[in-house]
Amino acid sequence: MSRIDESQEFIPVRIAVLTVSDSRGLGEDRSGDVLVSRLTEAGHELADRRILPDERAQIAGQLRAWCKDSGVDVVISTGGTGLTGRDVTVEAHRDVYEKEIDAFGTVFTIVSIQKIGTSAVQSRATGGVAQGTYLFALPGSPGACKDAWDEILAKQLDYRHRPCNFVEILPRLDEHRRRK
């Protein structure tokens, strides 16, 4: 079963938070606030925080910029994962991914079903990897951000989590770029 190995040292990661919204500024960004609070309380570093409109090219451009930034290990976006015409965050993430973490969306759905029942079917949460950086797209509600962090990301972004976690393989995500 999963557990935290207290004999191991915690390794903080640098996390950028992106809120996708046509209407919110930093003062109204409750979902971004949840993520920032959770990640800093866990001991991680907030590498950057931005708010962008629901524009696919802008979102993908910001994701690519953070993937090139050696000061960012993980990007978590919130918002734009639904089914409406303006919801383009998932498409922007997939424009950037080298590899998709298929099970992330599945596990998020399982967690969501326990909280909101069949309404979980409306989420398109996704995760992937690009240029040695983890990318996760979460729904825009504070509750969804709490659930994703508390039930999935807090554990997978903790080096001490056993039997495995995202942090221990972070140095190897871009090994294909280093091959001769």
VOBA-1610 file (N, C-alpha, C; in pm, whole numbers, padded with zeros to 5 digits, always signed):
BEGIN
Met+00083-00118+00000Met+00000+00000+00000Met+00088+00125+00000Ser+00032+00236-00043Ser+00112+00358-00048Ser+00135+00413+00092Arg+00251+00480+00108Arg+00287+00533+00238Arg+00398+00636+00220Ile+00426+00713+00324Ile+00538+00807+00325Ile+00651+00741+00402Asp+00766+00732+00340Asp+00886+00674+00403Asp+00958+00785+00478Glu+00933+00794+00607Glu+00989+00900+00691Glu+01142+00895+00701Ser+01203+00783+00662Ser+01350+00775+00667Ser+01415+00852+00551Gln+01335+00890+00452Gln+01385+00966+00338Gln+01367+01116+00361Glu+01455+01193+00300Glu+01445+01339+00311Glu+01346+01393+00208Phe+01266+01490+00246Phe+01174+01557+00155Phe+01254+01639+00054Ile+01218+01632-00072Ile+01283+01710-00176Ile+01180+01805-00237Pro+01194+01935-00212Pro+01097+02029-00269Pro+01114+02040-00420Val+01003+02060-00490Val+01007+02086-00634Val+00955+02226-00658Arg+00990+02281-00774Arg+00952+02417-00811Arg+00830+02408-00902Ile+00720+02469-00856Ile+00591+02453-00923Ile+00538+02589-00968Ala+00500+02596-01096Ala+00434+02714-01152Ala+00285+02687-01158Val+00205+02789-01127Val+00060+02777-01128Val+00003+02871-01234Leu-00079+02815-01321Leu-00145+02891-01426Leu-00295+02881-01410Thr-00361+02993-01397Thr-00506+02996-01395Thr-00554+03041-01533Val-00644+02965-01591Val-00701+02999-01720Val-00841+03052-01696Ser-00860+03179-01728Ser-00991+03242-01705Ser-01002+03368-01790Asp-01119+03388-01845Asp-01148+03512-01918Asp-01195+03622-01825Ser-01227+03588-01701Ser-01291+03687-01613Ser-01221+03711-01480Arg-01130+03625-01438Arg-01070+03639-01305Arg-00934+03707-01309Gly-00908+03785-01204Gly-00776+03839-01179Gly-00721+03771-01054Leu-00602+03809-01011Leu-00542+03746-00894Leu-00630+03758-00770Gly-00701+03867-00756Gly-00786+03888-00638Gly-00903+03793-00628Glu-00947+03739-00743Glu-01061+03647-00745Glu-01021+03503-00776Asp-00894+03476-00778Asp-00844+03345-00821Asp-00839+03246-00705Arg-00956+03199-00661Arg-00962+03107-00547Arg-00896+02974-00578Ser-00909+02924-00699Ser-00848+02795-00734Ser-00696+02805-00733Gly-00643+02913-00791Gly-00499+02934-00787Gly-00449+02950-00644Asp-00529+03021-00563Asp-00493+03038-00421Asp-00484+02904-00349Val-00580+02815-00378Val-00579+02681-00317Val-00450+02609-00353Leu-00414+02612-00480Leu-00293+02540-00524Leu-00168+02600-00461Val-00157+02733-00461Val-00040+02798-00401Val-00030+02764-00253Ser-00142+02772-00184Ser-00143+02740-00041Ser-00100+02596-00017Arg-00159+02504-00089Arg-00129+02362-00069Arg+00019+02333-00100Leu+00069+02383-00211Leu+00206+02346-00249Leu+00309+02409-00156Thr+00286+02532-00112Thr+00383+02593-00021Thr+00376+02531+00119Glu+00255+02498+00164Glu+00241+02431+00294Glu+00309+02294+00292Ala+00313+02229+00176Ala+00378+02099+00164Ala+00530+02112+00162Gly+00582+02234+00143Gly+00726+02254+00141Gly+00785+02274+00003His+00699+02285-00098His+00746+02309-00234His+00763+02459-00257Glu+00826+02495-00367Glu+00851+02635-00400Glu+00757+02679-00512Leu+00694+02794-00496Leu+00615+02854-00603Leu+00713+02920-00699Ala+00727+02863-00818Ala+00822+02914-00916Ala+00767+03035-00991Asp+00636+03036-01016Asp+00573+03145-01089Asp+00422+03126-01080Arg+00350+03234-01108Arg+00204+03226-01109Arg+00152+03325-01211Arg+00063+03279-01295Arg+00006+03364-01400Arg-00142+03335-01417Ile-00211+03432-01477Ile-00349+03415-01521Ile-00353+03451-01669Leu-00410+03363-01748Leu-00424+03385-01892Leu-00568+03361-01934Pro-00609+03425-02043Pro-00744+03399-02096Pro-00749+03262-02163Asp-00871+03217-02189Asp-00893+03088-02256Asp-00854+03100-02403Glu-00726+03110-02429Glu-00673+03120-02566Glu-00566+03014-02581Arg-00594+02917-02667Arg-00508+02799-02682Arg-00361+02835-02708Ala-00335+02924-02800Ala-00196+02958-02834Ala-00124+03023-02716Gln-00194+03109-02642Gln-00132+03175-02526Gln-00101+03074-02416Ile-00195+02984-02393Ile-00174+02882-02290Ile-00056+02792-02327Ala-00057+02743-02450Ala+00053+02656-02495Ala+00186+02730-02492Gly+00185+02857-02529Gly+00308+02936-02525Gly+00364+02949-02385Gln+00277+02973-02287Gln+00323+02983-02148Gln+00374+02848-02098Leu+00304+02740-02132Leu+00351+02607-02092Leu+00489+02580-02150Arg+00507+02611-02278Arg+00639+02590-02342Arg+00748+02673-02276Ala+00716+02798-02242Ala+00814+02885-02177Ala+00856+02826-02043Trp+00759+02779-01965Trp+00794+02719-01836Trp+00871+02589-01854Cys+00840+02512-01957Cys+00915+02388-01983Cys+01062+02416-02015Lys+01089+02530-02075Lys+01227+02569-02107Lys+01300+02629-01988Asp+01227+02668-01886Asp+01282+02736-01768Asp+01335+02632-01670Ser+01463+02633-01644Ser+01524+02536-01553Ser+01478+02556-01409Gly+01410+02667-01381Gly+01358+02693-01247Gly+01217+02641-01225Val+01163+02566-01323Val+01029+02509-01310Val+01036+02359-01334Asp+00990+02282-01236Asp+00985+02136-01247Asp+00846+02086-01283Val+00744+02158-01236Val+00605+02116-01248Val+00520+02238-01281Val+00423+02220-01370Val+00324+02324-01398Val+00186+02265-01367Ile+00109+02340-01289Ile-00029+02300-01262Ile-00118+02413-01312Ser-00206+02380-01406Ser-00302+02480-01451Ser-00438+02446-01395Thr-00521+02548-01381Thr-00657+02531-01333Thr-00749+02612-01421Gly-00857+02549-01465Gly-00954+02616-01550Gly-00943+02574-01695Gly-01054+02583-01765Gly-01057+02555-01908Gly-01055+02409-01946Thr-01094+02321-01853Thr-01091+02177-01882Thr-01229+02119-01909Gly-01329+02204-01914Gly-01466+02157-01933Gly-01500+02130-02078Leu-01628+02138-02108Leu-01679+02099-02239Leu-01725+02216-02326Thr-01723+02338-02273Thr-01774+02449-02351Thr-01676+02489-02461Gly-01723+02572-02551Gly-01640+02614-02663Gly-01515+02688-02624Arg-01517+02760-02512Arg-01400+02836-02468Arg-01301+02750-02389Asp-01337+02629-02353Asp-01250+02542-02274Asp-01145+02476-02364Val-01025+02536-02368Val-00920+02489-02459Val-00790+02452-02386Thr-00794+02447-02253Thr-00672+02418-02178Thr-00619+02278-02208Val-00705+02181-02217Val-00661+02044-02245Val-00594+02037-02382Glu-00654+02101-02480Glu-00594+02101-02615Glu-00458+02171-02614Ala-00446+02281-02539Ala-00318+02351-02529Ala-00212+02263-02462His-00252+02193-02356His-00157+02101-02291His-00112+01994-02389Arg-00206+01936-02460Arg-00171+01827-02553Arg-00087+01878-02671Asp-00096+02007-02702Asp-00007+02064-02804Asp+00138+02061-02757Val+00157+02060-02626Val+00291+02071-02567Val+00347+01934-02524Tyr+00261+01844-02480Tyr+00308+01715-02427Tyr+00397+01639-02525Glu+00501+01578-02469Glu+00577+01475-02539Glu+00517+01338-02505Lys+00474+01325-02380Lys+00409+01203-02333Lys+00292+01243-02244Glu+00180+01177-02262Glu+00066+01201-02176Glu+00068+01099-02061Ile+00032+01144-01943Ile+00018+01056-01828Ile-00129+01015-01824Asp-00163+00914-01901Asp-00302+00874-01920Asp-00375+00848-01788Ala-00310+00782-01696Ala-00377+00744-01572Ala-00409+00863-01483Phe-00346+00978-01504Phe-00377+01094-01420Phe-00525+01131-01431Gly-00575+01142-01554Gly-00715+01175-01574Gly-00807+01069-01516Thr-00766+00944-01530Thr-00847+00834-01477Thr-00854+00840-01324Val-00740+00857-01260Val-00737+00864-01114Val-00813+00988-01066Phe-00798+01100-01137Phe-00873+01219-01099Phe-01024+01193-01107Thr-01066+01122-01210Thr-01208+01090-01224Thr-01256+01002-01108Ile-01177+00905-01070Ile-01213+00818-00957Ile-01228+00901-00829Val-01133+00991-00804Val-01140+01078-00686Val-01265+01165-00695Ser-01291+01222-00812Ser-01405+01312-00830Ser-01538+01241-00813Ile-01548+01118-00861Ile-01673+01043-00846Ile-01710+01031-00698Gln-01611+01010-00614Gln-01636+00998-00470Gln-01688+01128-00411Lys-01657+01242-00473Lys-01696+01373-00421Lys-01822+01428-00487Ile-01830+01415-00623Ile-01940+01480-00695Ile-02021+01385-00782Gly-02000+01256-00763Gly-02079+01157-00836Gly-02058+01163-00986Thr-02165+01141-01060Thr-02153+01132-01206Thr-02117+01264-01272Ser-02123+01375-01201Ser-02079+01503-01259Ser-01931+01500-01294Ala-01858+01404-01239Ala-01715+01389-01270Ala-01691+01364-01418Val-01792+01314-01488Val-01777+01284-01629Val-01750+01411-01712Gln-01780+01527-01657Gln-01762+01652-01730Gln-01620+01707-01724Ser-01535+01649-01645Ser-01397+01695-01633Ser-01307+01628-01735Arg-01214+01707-01787Arg-01114+01651-01877Arg-00974+01673-01819Ala-00959+01658-01689Ala-00828+01675-01626Ala-00727+01587-01698Thr-00605+01638-01711Thr-00502+01566-01785Thr-00364+01594-01726Gly-00271+01508-01757Gly-00133+01526-01715Gly-00040+01478-01824Gly+00079+01534-01826Gly+00177+01493-01926Gly+00316+01542-01890Val+00407+01516-01981Val+00547+01553-01964Val+00596+01620-02092Ala+00675+01725-02076Ala+00740+01790-02190Ala+00871+01851-02143Gln+00976+01826-02215Gln+01108+01883-02188Gln+01150+01867-02041Gly+01122+01753-01984Gly+01162+01725-01847Gly+01077+01792-01741Thr+00960+01842-01780Thr+00869+01912-01688Thr+00735+01839-01684Tyr+00681+01824-01564Tyr+00546+01769-01549Tyr+00444+01879-01572Leu+00335+01846-01640Leu+00227+01940-01667Leu+00095+01875-01628Phe+00015+01947-01548Phe-00115+01895-01506Phe-00220+02002-01529Ala-00333+01964-01588Ala-00446+02054-01610Ala-00562+02009-01523Leu-00606+02097-01434Leu-00714+02068-01340Leu-00835+02156-01371Pro-00953+02112-01332Pro-01070+02197-01345Pro-01054+02327-01266Gly-01139+02424-01296Gly-01127+02556-01236Gly-01193+02577-01102Ser-01247+02473-01040Ser-01311+02492-00910Ser-01212+02468-00796Pro-01224+02546-00688Pro-01137+02523-00573Pro-01147+02379-00520Gly-01268+02324-00520Gly-01286+02187-00471Gly-01208+02086-00555Ala-01212+02102-00686Ala-01138+02011-00774Ala-00988+02025-00752Cys-00941+02148-00729Cys-00798+02169-00704Cys-00757+02106-00571Lys-00842+02119-00469Lys-00814+02054-00340Lys-00807+01903-00357Asp-00905+01848-00427Asp-00909+01703-00447Asp-00787+01653-00523Ala-00752+01721-00631Ala-00637+01678-00711Ala-00508+01687-00630Trp-00493+01797-00555Trp-00371+01811-00475Trp-00369+01709-00362Asp-00474+01706-00281Asp-00475+01623-00161Asp-00469+01474-00191Glu-00537+01432-00295Glu-00550+01289-00323Glu-00448+01234-00422Ile-00388+01320-00503Ile-00296+01271-00607Ile-00161+01342-00600Leu-00162+01473-00627Leu-00036+01545-00645Leu+00048+01555-00519Ala-00014+01576-00403Ala+00064+01584-00279Ala+00147+01458-00259Lys+00091+01345-00295Lys+00162+01218-00279Lys+00265+01198-00390Gln+00225+01219-00513Gln+00315+01193-00624Gln+00428+01296-00635Leu+00412+01413-00576Leu+00518+01512-00575Leu+00598+01511-00445Asp+00586+01405-00370Asp+00662+01385-00246Asp+00760+01270-00269Tyr+00887+01301-00270Tyr+00992+01202-00295Tyr+00984+01083-00200Arg+00928+01103-00083Arg+00922+00999+00019Arg+00806+00901-00003His+00717+00933-00096His+00600+00848-00119His+00642+00715-00181Arg+00593+00607-00124Arg+00623+00473-00172Arg+00495+00402-00209Pro+00496+00320-00311Pro+00612+00255-00369Pro+00685+00339-00474Cys+00625+00444-00529Cys+00694+00527-00628Cys+00629+00665-00632Asn+00696+00757-00700Asn+00647+00894-00709Asn+00707+00963-00830Phe+00651+01077-00867Phe+00700+01152-00983Phe+00838+01213-00960Val+00869+01251-00837Val+00994+01322-00808Val+01116+01234-00834Glu+01108+01106-00798Glu+01225+01020-00814Glu+01264+01000-00960Ile+01169+01014-01052Ile+01205+00998-01194Ile+01219+01132-01266Leu+01200+01241-01196Leu+01214+01374-01256Leu+01347+01393-01330Pro+01460+01353-01274Pro+01588+01372-01346Pro+01597+01291-01476Arg+01511+01193-01492Arg+01519+01106-01610Arg+01416+01140-01717Leu+01332+01238-01693Leu+01225+01267-01789Leu+01277+01309-01926Asp+01390+01374-01927Asp+01444+01420-02057Asp+01573+01347-02097Glu+01590+01224-02044Glu+01712+01150-02075Glu+01728+01123-02224His+01618+01112-02298His+01627+01087-02442His+01696+01204-02514Arg+01692+01322-02457Arg+01757+01439-02517Arg+01908+01436-02494Arg+01952+01361-02393Arg+02094+01355-02358Arg+02167+01242-02425Arg+02097+01152-02490Arg+02161+01037-02555Arg+02243+01082-02674Lys+02348+01013-02697Lys+02436+01042-02813Lys+02391+00962-02933
//
